[in-house]
Amino acid sequence: MIEYRTVGKTFPGGTVAVGEFSLTLPSHSTTVFVGSSGCGKTTLLRMVNRMVEPSAGQVLIDDVDIATRNPVELRRSIGYVMQHAGLLPHRTVLDNVGTVPRLNGASRAETRRRSLEVLETVGLDPQLADRYPRQLSGGQQQRVGVARGLVSDPNILLMDEPFGAVDPIVRVELQNELLRLQRELGKTIVFVTHDVDEALLLGDQVVILSTGGEVAQVGSPAELLANPASEFVRTFLGLDKAERTLRVEETDGRRIVVDGNGRATGVLDG
Ligand SMILES: Nc1ncnc2c1ncn2[C@@H]1O[C@H](COP(=O)(O)OP(=O)(O)OP(=O)(O)O)[C@@H](O)[C@H]1O
């Protein structure tokens, strides 16, 4: 469990990235921070592994204030996946994935074994292990980034717009892959995106933020769609857009779900 307690962050120069933020992120589930550019999503995410130190309040992991933890150890115990995968260009896929285990003192052989295993977990052919990042597609690079985040089997995985830089088709593939992984692994995932569809698809808990890390609303996707707390949230969720409005029509004795554009999207059971 991750807990933000009245956390704030003002950067040198006076930018208030996060005013005052309190929230609990339950274990073994995915919390998504979603909001427009500059609202403080990345700042909140990076507070969890102390890449950003709060200027007020505390962040706790399993009831321990992380300010009391060794920052390097803490960082290595938490998986981190960033936009553009952030791979080291002059290192092979295998070396990129194995960086943290090697730093933690694992042997070369054990690191290789574990890295190959985790490449398979994220759906990559182990034959790619000796390639360099530039020899991979954007989607494959992102998978390597996810593998690197998972290699030490961390309880917590931080994902900062991990699928932001790939084309829409690959993006959907990666999103579905993450849902599968999460069903298998049950990590505590903190995921940052500015894409509301991605947030609703991946989040067990979705946090809609406005400027200064202010919470516009928190809830499950179903709760947010059923009870948007404000006009801002309604608009943000696109509830005024036709695609989100569904209705039921009967065709040949079956109940068909049709979207606001009149396109059939599914069949109602029972
Ligand atoms: N190191 C820094 N020094 C000064 N200001 C910063 C720093 N990092 C972030 N900020 C500012 O803090 C605010 C929040 O930034 P943050 O990166 O958390 O937003 P974000 O919601 O993740 O945005 P984006 O979606 O564009 O990545 C912004 O106004 C940003 O310019």
Ligand as a Chemical Component Dictionary entry (heavy atoms), coordinates in Angstrom:
data_LIG
# 
_chem_comp.id                   LIG 
_chem_comp.type                 NON-POLYMER 
_chem_comp.pdbx_formal_charge   0 
_chem_comp.three_letter_code    LIG 
# 
loop_
_chem_comp_atom.comp_id 
_chem_comp_atom.atom_id 
_chem_comp_atom.alt_atom_id 
_chem_comp_atom.type_symbol 
_chem_comp_atom.charge 
_chem_comp_atom.model_Cartn_x 
_chem_comp_atom.model_Cartn_y 
_chem_comp_atom.model_Cartn_z 
_chem_comp_atom.pdbx_ordinal 
LIG N1  N1  N 0 12.650 19.897 -11.868 1  
LIG C1  C1  C 0 11.708 20.840 -12.001 2  
LIG N2  N2  N 0 11.999 22.126 -11.742 3  
LIG C2  C2  C 0 11.054 23.084 -11.850 4  
LIG N3  N3  N 0 9.776  22.857 -12.205 5  
LIG C3  C3  C 0 9.422  21.587 -12.473 6  
LIG C4  C4  C 0 10.362 20.515 -12.389 7  
LIG N4  N4  N 0 9.705  19.359 -12.717 8  
LIG C5  C5  C 0 8.445  19.710 -12.992 9  
LIG N5  N5  N 0 8.254  21.046 -12.833 10 
LIG C6  C6  C 0 7.003  21.781 -13.030 11 
LIG O1  O1  O 0 6.022  21.206 -12.172 12 
LIG C7  C7  C 0 4.759  21.125 -12.834 13 
LIG C8  C8  C 0 4.290  19.670 -12.861 14 
LIG O2  O2  O 0 5.153  18.915 -13.676 15 
LIG P1  P1  P 0 4.943  17.358 -13.939 16 
LIG O3  O3  O 0 6.062  16.901 -14.808 17 
LIG O4  O4  O 0 4.735  16.664 -12.655 18 
LIG O5  O5  O 0 3.574  17.356 -14.745 19 
LIG P2  P2  P 0 2.893  16.237 -15.611 20 
LIG O6  O6  O 0 1.461  16.264 -15.251 21 
LIG O7  O7  O 0 3.614  14.949 -15.452 22 
LIG O8  O8  O 0 3.084  16.799 -17.070 23 
LIG P3  P3  P 0 3.363  16.049 -18.475 24 
LIG O9  O9  O 0 2.117  15.275 -18.794 25 
LIG O10 O10 O 0 3.590  17.204 -19.418 26 
LIG O11 O11 O 0 4.574  15.189 -18.274 27 
LIG C9  C9  C 0 4.970  21.739 -14.205 28 
LIG O12 O12 O 0 4.564  23.088 -14.135 29 
LIG C10 C10 C 0 6.446  21.618 -14.437 30 
LIG O13 O13 O 0 6.917  22.622 -15.286 31 
# 
loop_
_chem_comp_bond.comp_id 
_chem_comp_bond.atom_id_1 
_chem_comp_bond.atom_id_2 
_chem_comp_bond.value_order 
_chem_comp_bond.pdbx_ordinal 
LIG N1  C1  SING 1  
LIG C1  N2  SING 2  
LIG C1  C4  DOUB 3  
LIG N2  C2  DOUB 4  
LIG C2  N3  SING 5  
LIG N3  C3  DOUB 6  
LIG C3  C4  SING 7  
LIG C3  N5  SING 8  
LIG C4  N4  SING 9  
LIG N4  C5  DOUB 10 
LIG C5  N5  SING 11 
LIG N5  C6  SING 12 
LIG C6  O1  SING 13 
LIG C6  C10 SING 14 
LIG O1  C7  SING 15 
LIG C7  C8  SING 16 
LIG C7  C9  SING 17 
LIG C8  O2  SING 18 
LIG O2  P1  SING 19 
LIG P1  O3  DOUB 20 
LIG P1  O4  SING 21 
LIG P1  O5  SING 22 
LIG O5  P2  SING 23 
LIG P2  O6  DOUB 24 
LIG P2  O7  SING 25 
LIG P2  O8  SING 26 
LIG O8  P3  SING 27 
LIG P3  O9  DOUB 28 
LIG P3  O10 SING 29 
LIG P3  O11 SING 30 
LIG C9  O12 SING 31 
LIG C9  C10 SING 32 
LIG C10 O13 SING 33 
# 
